[in-house]
Amino acid sequence: MNYSQFLYMVPEAVLTGILVVLFIADFASEKDERRPWFNLFACVLFGVLTLVCALPLKPKTAFGGMYVTNDAVSVMKAILALASLVVVIMSRQWISKKESRHREGEFYMLVASTLLGMFMMMSSGHFLLFYLGLEMASIPMACLVALDKHRNNSAEGAAKYILTAAFSSGVMLFGLSFIYGACGTLYFGDVAANLNVSYLTVMGMVFFFSGLGFKISLVPFHFWTADTYEGAPTVVTGYLSVVSKGAAAFTFAAILFKVFPALYNEWHYFLYIVIVLSITVANLFAIRQKDLKRFMAFSSISQAGYIMLAITGEQTMGITALSFYILVYVVANLAVFSVISVVEQNNGGVTNMDAYDGFYTTNPKLSFLMTLALFSLAGIPPFAGMFSKFFVFMSGVSGHTFDTRIGVLAYIVVFIALVNTVVSLYYYLLIVKAMYIKKTEKPLPTFKSDKNTKLALAICTAGIAAFGILSCIYEWIYNAADKF
């Protein structure tokens, strides 16, 4: 075995080093009651990781094709590393509280561990490495959800997450056994070369699709999402909603394009059904929510439907639209969760939507930033969310014409997604209405955000404003996807 191949895994090697350094720093300073330097230290480490992932690295293949990386994978790793950096920045106020500061090192290490699993999952060229990466990400994620163990909802959310993750992994392995039985291999390239349309391969693809659908929270595999989002610490909920979903969605797209091109017609029909259900059902349930974290859970399910819509068209445009959508979704969603987190920390842990009645009268700046983020999620111009949805819709119809059944379905699905965008605008405006229009005798008190929250909101707001107008960002992603 040539151990020099480990040098090809630069992002994973850097992340492993960060994990070791965090462990040593936590162990060496465990007797200190207050560690004001620890969060800054972790932010620097994740900042270095983001820069490393953003560097142009040559495409590499290692370990007989089990590990594969290319420009598109590097771009997605950079996006997820940036999201993790923002999460670590915004975690300062929560993790420094007396009841949770002793778990600060655990939090950073668990974030690094889940991110390492996601990186391995996205760079896999073999279903075994893909599955190992998936479990490396899923198990520490359950620990993150249960980190606030003093809250019963946290333990309940973690239990539901780990049980659902175990069940979905079993379903996925069942499907992979069909694929292996039909092709005699688990290498992506070899499976694609030997795959034929048959009952065995179609069933294997359906079970695999179902198993990964749980990870992305697609309807009807979404039942764990609202309870887990509500029970997890708000910072962890933000991390789960963007980083975990983004990694799973990108990997799913890569496997569909690389492994199952022979089953193109079959997985397109299945994907169209799931997209329509995810967007429509999640929008209808979001309207009924009274807790803001549960509200954002159904919002994320709907957003997952839009993400999946990106890959129903031509490959290069699909990967570009998916990556750009996730980038914009990261900054908009984390901006919302930053506001939710700072309000929760200054309002006795309350996340009820009624608590935001009259929020503008006492905290106008946070209300304004919250509004910008919600408008971006809804796709209102001129914010970046409008451009990301536009590219998703364009990708959904790319490569399709009206002279085929799939082409007609593509336009119908995109039309349904457009209609649902109006519905989503309605329920996002419910929060804006509560902040600006609704009156209450006891609005939230005026409070100041800590420096870390201000920095996280500044990064997210800059992304919301700039990503839609800086064409270089889209070109960077497109050029990488073109070499996918």
C-alpha positions in Angstrom: 0.0 0.0 0.0 1.3 3.4 -1.0 0.8 5.6 2.1 1.7 8.7 0.2 -1.8 8.7 -1.2 -3.0 10.1 2.1 -1.3 13.3 0.9 -3.9 13.6 -1.8 -6.6 14.1 0.8 -5.5 17.6 1.7 -8.9 18.9 3.2 -9.4 15.7 5.2 -5.8 15.7 6.4 -6.1 19.4 7.6 -9.5 18.6 9.3 -7.9 15.6 11.0 -5.1 17.8 12.3 -7.7 20.3 13.5 -9.5 17.6 15.4 -6.3 16.5 17.1 -5.3 20.1 18.0 -8.7 20.8 19.4 -8.5 17.6 21.5 -5.1 18.5 22.9 -6.2 22.1 23.6 -9.3 21.0 25.4 -7.4 18.4 27.4 -4.6 20.8 28.4 -7.0 23.6 29.6 -9.8 21.5 31.1 -9.2 22.9 34.6 -9.8 26.5 33.5 -13.3 27.5 34.3 -13.3 30.2 31.7 -11.5 29.9 28.3 -12.3 33.1 26.4 -9.5 32.3 23.9 -10.9 28.9 23.0 -13.7 30.1 20.6 -11.3 32.4 18.8 -8.8 29.5 18.5 -11.4 27.2 17.0 -12.6 30.0 14.6 -9.0 30.4 13.4 -8.7 26.7 12.8 -11.9 26.5 10.8 -10.9 29.6 8.9 -7.7 27.9 7.9 -9.8 24.9 6.8 -12.0 27.2 4.7 -9.0 28.7 2.9 -7.4 25.3 2.3 -10.7 24.0 0.8 -11.0 27.1 -1.4 -7.5 26.6 -2.9 -7.4 25.2 -6.5 -6.3 21.6 -6.0 -5.6 19.2 -8.8 -8.1 16.4 -9.2 -6.8 13.3 -7.4 -7.7 9.6 -7.2 -6.5 7.5 -4.3 -6.7 3.9 -3.0 -7.7 2.3 -6.2 -10.4 4.8 -7.0 -12.2 4.6 -3.6 -11.3 8.3 -2.9 -11.9 10.7 -5.8 -11.9 14.5 -5.7 -12.4 17.1 -8.4 -13.1 20.8 -8.7 -16.8 20.5 -8.0 -16.2 18.5 -4.8 -13.6 21.1 -3.7 -16.0 23.9 -4.2 -18.7 22.1 -2.1 -16.2 21.4 0.7 -15.3 25.1 0.7 -18.9 26.0 1.1 -19.5 23.6 3.9 -16.3 24.7 5.7 -17.5 28.3 5.5 -20.8 27.3 7.0 -19.1 25.4 9.8 -16.9 28.5 10.5 -20.0 30.7 10.8 -21.6 28.1 13.1 -18.6 28.1 15.4 -18.5 31.9 15.4 -22.2 32.2 16.4 -21.9 29.5 19.0 -19.9 31.7 21.4 -22.7 33.1 23.5 -24.5 29.8 23.9 -21.4 27.6 24.6 -19.9 30.0 27.1 -22.9 29.9 29.4 -22.1 28.3 32.8 -24.2 25.1 32.2 -22.5 24.4 28.9 -19.0 25.9 28.9 -17.5 22.6 30.1 -18.7 21.0 26.8 -17.1 23.6 24.6 -14.3 21.4 23.5 -16.7 18.6 22.8 -18.8 20.8 20.6 -15.9 21.9 18.4 -14.6 18.3 18.1 -18.0 17.0 17.2 -18.4 19.6 14.5 -15.0 18.7 13.1 -15.9 15.0 13.3 -19.2 15.3 11.4 -17.5 17.5 8.8 -14.8 14.9 8.3 -17.4 12.3 7.6 -19.2 14.6 5.1 -15.9 15.3 3.3 -15.2 11.5 3.0 -18.8 11.0 1.8 -18.5 13.6 -1.0 -15.1 12.3 -2.2 -16.1 8.6 -2.3 -15.8 6.6 -5.4 -16.9 3.4 -3.8 -20.1 2.7 -1.9 -18.2 1.3 1.1 -16.3 4.6 1.6 -19.6 6.5 1.0 -21.3 4.5 3.8 -18.4 4.9 6.2 -18.4 8.6 5.6 -22.2 8.8 6.1 -21.9 7.0 9.5 -18.9 9.1 10.5 -21.2 12.2 10.0 -24.4 10.7 11.4 -23.2 9.4 14.8 -21.4 12.5 16.0 -24.4 14.6 14.8 -26.7 12.7 17.2 -24.2 13.6 20.0 -24.5 17.3 18.9 -28.3 17.2 19.0 -28.2 15.7 22.5 -25.5 18.1 23.7 -27.9 20.2 25.8 -28.8 17.2 28.0 -30.5 19.3 30.7 -33.4 19.8 28.3 -35.7 16.8 27.8 -36.4 17.8 24.2 -32.7 17.6 23.4 -32.5 13.9 24.4 -35.8 13.1 22.6 -34.6 14.8 19.4 -31.3 12.9 19.5 -33.1 9.6 20.1 -35.4 10.2 17.2 -32.5 11.3 15.0 -30.3 8.3 15.8 -33.1 5.7 15.4 -34.2 7.2 12.1 -30.6 7.3 10.9 -30.1 3.7 11.8 -33.3 2.7 10.1 -32.4 4.7 6.9 -28.9 3.2 6.9 -30.4 -0.3 7.0 -32.7 0.5 4.1 -29.8 2.0 2.1 -27.6 -1.1 2.7 -30.5 -3.3 1.6 -30.6 -1.4 -1.6 -26.9 -1.6 -2.1 -27.0 -5.3 -1.7 -29.3 -5.4 -4.7 -26.9 -3.2 -6.6 -23.9 -5.4 -5.7 -25.9 -8.6 -6.6 -26.6 -7.2 -10.0 -23.2 -5.7 -10.8 -20.7 -7.7 -8.7 -18.9 -4.5 -7.6 -19.4 -1.4 -5.5 -17.1 1.0 -7.4 -19.1 3.8 -8.8 -17.5 3.6 -12.3 -17.8 -0.2 -12.5 -21.4 -0.1 -11.3 -22.3 2.5 -14.0 -20.6 0.3 -16.7 -22.4 -2.9 -15.6 -25.8 -1.5 -14.6 -28.8 -2.5 -16.7 -32.5 -1.8 -16.3 -34.0 -4.7 -14.4 -36.3 -5.3 -11.4 -33.3 -6.0 -9.2 -31.4 -2.8 -10.1 -34.5 -0.6 -10.0 -35.4 -1.9 -6.5 -31.8 -1.4 -5.3 -31.9 2.2 -6.6 -35.3 2.9 -4.9 -34.1 1.6 -1.5 -30.9 3.6 -1.8 -32.9 6.6 -2.8 -35.2 6.1 0.2 -32.3 5.7 2.6 -30.6 8.9 1.6 -33.9 10.7 1.4 -34.1 10.4 5.2 -30.7 12.2 5.5 -31.9 15.1 3.3 -35.4 15.3 5.0 -37.4 14.7 1.8 -41.1 13.9 2.1 -42.2 11.2 3.0 -38.9 10.6 4.8 -39.1 13.7 6.9 -40.9 12.8 10.1 -37.9 13.1 12.4 -37.0 16.6 11.3 -39.3 18.9 13.2 -38.8 17.1 16.6 -35.0 17.0 16.1 -34.7 20.6 15.1 -36.8 21.7 18.1 -34.9 19.6 20.6 -31.4 20.4 19.5 -29.5 23.5 20.6 -30.3 26.3 18.2 -26.7 26.5 17.0 -26.7 22.8 16.3 -30.1 23.1 14.5 -28.5 25.7 12.2 -25.6 23.4 11.5 -27.9 20.4 10.9 -30.1 22.4 8.5 -27.4 23.6 6.2 -24.1 21.6 6.5 -25.6 18.1 6.8 -28.3 18.7 4.2 -25.8 20.3 1.8 -23.4 17.4 2.0 -26.1 14.7 1.6 -27.7 16.6 -1.3 -24.4 17.0 -3.2 -23.4 13.4 -2.7 -26.9 12.2 -3.8 -26.6 14.3 -7.0 -23.1 12.9 -7.7 -24.2 9.3 -7.3 -27.3 9.8 -9.5 -25.2 11.3 -12.3 -22.2 9.0 -11.9 -23.7 5.6 -10.9 -27.3 5.5 -12.2 -27.3 7.1 -15.7 -28.7 3.8 -17.1 -31.7 4.3 -14.8 -32.2 7.9 -15.9 -35.9 7.6 -16.7 -36.7 5.7 -13.5 -35.0 8.0 -11.0 -36.4 11.1 -12.7 -40.0 10.0 -12.2 -39.3 9.1 -8.6 -37.5 12.3 -8.0 -40.3 14.4 -9.5 -42.8 12.9 -7.1 -40.6 13.5 -4.1 -39.9 17.1 -5.1 -43.5 18.0 -5.5 -44.4 16.3 -2.2 -41.5 17.9 -0.3 -42.2 21.5 -1.5 -46.0 21.3 -1.2 -46.4 19.3 2.1 -43.7 21.3 3.9 -45.1 24.6 2.9 -48.6 23.7 4.1 -47.3 22.4 7.4 -45.0 25.4 7.9 -48.1 27.7 7.9 -49.4 25.9 11.0 -46.3 26.1 13.1 -46.2 28.2 16.3 -42.6 27.4 17.3 -39.9 29.1 15.2 -37.5 26.2 15.2 -40.2 23.8 14.0 -41.2 26.4 11.5 -37.6 26.5 10.1 -37.6 22.7 10.1 -40.5 22.6 7.6 -38.9 25.5 5.7 -35.7 23.3 5.4 -37.8 20.4 4.0 -39.3 22.7 1.4 -35.8 24.0 0.6 -34.6 20.4 0.2 -37.2 20.0 -2.6 -35.8 23.0 -4.4 -32.3 21.7 -4.0 -33.3 18.4 -5.6 -35.1 20.2 -8.4 -31.7 21.4 -9.5 -30.4 18.0 -10.5 -33.4 17.0 -12.7 -31.9 18.7 -15.7 -28.5 18.7 -17.5 -25.6 17.6 -15.4 -23.3 20.6 -15.4 -26.0 23.1 -14.9 -27.6 20.9 -12.3 -24.4 20.7 -10.2 -23.9 24.4 -10.6 -27.4 25.3 -9.5 -27.3 22.9 -6.6 -23.9 24.2 -5.3 -25.0 27.9 -5.7 -28.3 27.3 -4.1 -26.6 25.6 -1.1 -24.2 28.5 -0.8 -27.0 31.1 -0.7 -29.1 28.9 1.6 -26.2 28.6 4.0 -25.9 32.4 4.6 -29.6 33.1 4.6 -30.5 30.2 6.9 -27.7 30.8 9.3 -28.6 34.5 9.5 -32.1 33.4 10.7 -30.7 31.0 13.2 -28.2 33.6 14.5 -31.2 35.8 15.4 -33.2 33.0 16.9 -30.2 32.0 19.0 -29.5 35.5 20.3 -33.2 36.0 21.1 -33.3 32.6 22.8 -30.3 33.4 25.0 -31.8 36.7 26.1 -35.4 35.5 26.5 -35.1 32.5 28.8 -34.9 29.9 26.0 -38.2 30.9 24.4 -38.5 30.2 20.6 -42.2 30.7 20.3 -43.2 32.8 17.3 -45.5 35.0 19.4 -42.5 36.2 21.3 -41.5 38.2 18.1 -44.6 40.3 18.2 -43.4 43.9 18.2 -39.8 42.9 18.0 -39.0 45.8 15.7 -39.9 48.3 18.4 -37.2 47.1 20.8 -34.6 45.5 18.5 -34.9 47.2 15.0 -31.4 46.1 13.7 -32.0 42.4 14.4 -35.5 42.7 13.0 -34.1 44.2 9.8 -31.4 41.5 9.4 -34.0 38.8 10.1 -36.2 40.3 7.4 -33.4 40.3 4.8 -32.7 36.6 5.5 -36.3 35.6 5.3 -36.7 37.5 2.0 -33.7 35.7 0.6 -35.2 32.3 1.6 -38.4 33.3 0.0 -36.7 34.3 -3.3 -37.6 38.0 -3.3 -35.4 40.2 -5.5 -32.8 41.7 -5.4 -31.5 39.3 -2.7 -29.3 36.3 -3.5 -32.2 33.8 -2.9 -34.0 35.1 -6.0 -31.0 34.3 -8.2 -30.5 30.9 -6.6 -34.1 29.9 -7.2 -33.9 31.2 -10.8 -30.9 29.0 -11.5 -32.7 26.0 -10.0 -35.8 26.6 -12.2 -33.6 27.0 -15.3 -31.7 23.8 -14.4 -35.0 21.9 -13.9 -36.0 22.5 -17.5 -32.5 22.4 -19.1 -32.1 19.5 -21.5 -35.9 18.9 -21.7 -38.4 19.6 -24.5 -42.1 19.2 -24.8 -41.8 16.3 -27.3 -41.1 13.7 -24.5 -43.1 12.7 -21.4 -40.2 13.6 -19.1 -39.9 17.0 -20.7 -43.6 17.8 -20.1 -43.3 16.6 -16.5 -40.2 18.8 -16.0 -42.1 21.9 -17.0 -45.1 20.9 -14.8 -42.9 20.3 -11.8 -41.1 23.6 -12.2 -44.5 25.4 -12.5 -45.6 23.7 -9.3 -42.4 24.9 -7.6 -43.1 28.4 -8.8 -46.6 28.3 -7.3 -45.2 27.0 -4.0 -42.7 29.9 -4.0 -45.7 32.2 -3.5 -47.0 30.0 -0.7 -43.6 30.2 1.0 -43.6 33.9 0.7 -46.8 34.0 2.7 -45.5 32.1 5.6 -42.2 33.9 5.7 -44.1 37.2 5.8 -46.0 35.9 8.9 -42.7 36.4 10.9 -42.2 39.8 9.3 -45.7 40.7 10.2 -45.2 39.7 13.8 -42.0 41.8 14.1 -43.3 45.0 12.4 -47.1 45.0 12.5 -48.4 43.0 15.5 -48.6 44.8 18.8 -48.1 43.4 22.3 -48.0 44.8 25.8 -44.8 43.0 26.6 -42.5 42.9 23.6 -39.0 41.4 23.9 -36.7 43.7 25.9 -34.0 45.6 24.2 -30.6 43.8 24.3 -27.2 44.0 22.7 -25.8 41.1 20.7 -22.3 39.8 21.5 -19.5 40.4 19.1 -19.5 36.9 17.7 -23.2 37.1 16.8 -22.6 40.5 15.1 -19.7 39.0 13.1 -21.8 36.0 12.1 -24.7 38.2 11.0 -22.3 40.5 9.1 -20.9 37.5 7.1 -24.3 36.2 6.4 -25.8 39.5 5.4 -22.9 40.3 3.2 -23.5 36.9 1.4 -27.2 37.6 1.0 -26.4 41.0 -0.6 -23.4 40.0 -2.6 -23.8 36.5 -3.9 -26.6 37.4 -6.2 -24.7 40.3 -7.9 -21.1 39.0 -8.0 -21.0 37.0 -11.2 -17.5 35.7 -10.3 -19.0 33.5 -7.6 -21.4 31.8 -10.0 -18.6 31.5 -12.7 -16.3 29.9 -10.1 -18.9 27.3 -9.3 -19.9 26.7 -13.0 -16.2 26.2 -14.1 -15.8 23.7 -11.3 -19.0 21.9 -12.2 -18.0 21.8 -15.9 -15.1 19.5 -14.9 -17.3 17.2 -12.7 
